[in-house]
Amino acid sequence: MKPEALLPRRVIALYDRSLLAYLPPPDEAPPYAVIPAPGLGPIMGLPWWLALTQDLHGPKLFDAGSAPALAALALREGVAWVICTARGPALETIRALAPLCGGQILTSRPDALTLGRPPYNAYRLTQLSRYLARES
């Protein structure tokens, strides 16, 4: 089974802490994962992501972009889901490291709902609400 098949269908991209207040607790929504907004993982770094997501439940995907050293650091720090778009021998090394660290490697970002930067308007918060609505 591919690692992607183990992830929830819903993924929410986070820019910063401002969106956390709008995320429902796990028992009030279908399963969802979180991911840094595009490009922010390598820019802000792993400590930022760990601090941002420390109180969240569910899968937390760290996007290391094309930086295999950052992906390796995330795996060694216990991040279960790491995205690394590097190619060649570096990617093969990261793939070999992942199971040793109890992690999974994805080679591309999953589709995600990205709300943008605050202030969030009512339309965008409605989008989030609908995205996380339970299926009937």
CORWO-V940903 format. One line per field, one symbol per residue. ss: DSSP state (~ for helix, > for strand, _ for the rest). phi: phi as a letter, one per 30 degrees, with the letter a starting at -180 (. if undefined). Layout:
# CORWO-V940903
ss = ???
phi = ???
This chain:
# CORWO-V940903
ss = __~~~~___>>>>>__~~~~~~___~~~___>>>>>___~~~~~_~~~~~~~~______>>>>____~~~~~~~~~____>>>_____~~~~~~~~~~~~___>>>______>>_______~~~~~~~~~~_____
phi = .deedddddcbcdccadddedcdddedcadebcbbdeeidedddjdedddddcecdcjdbcccdiccddddddddddjddbbcbcdbieddddddddeddcicbcccadddbdcdjddddceddddeddddcdddc
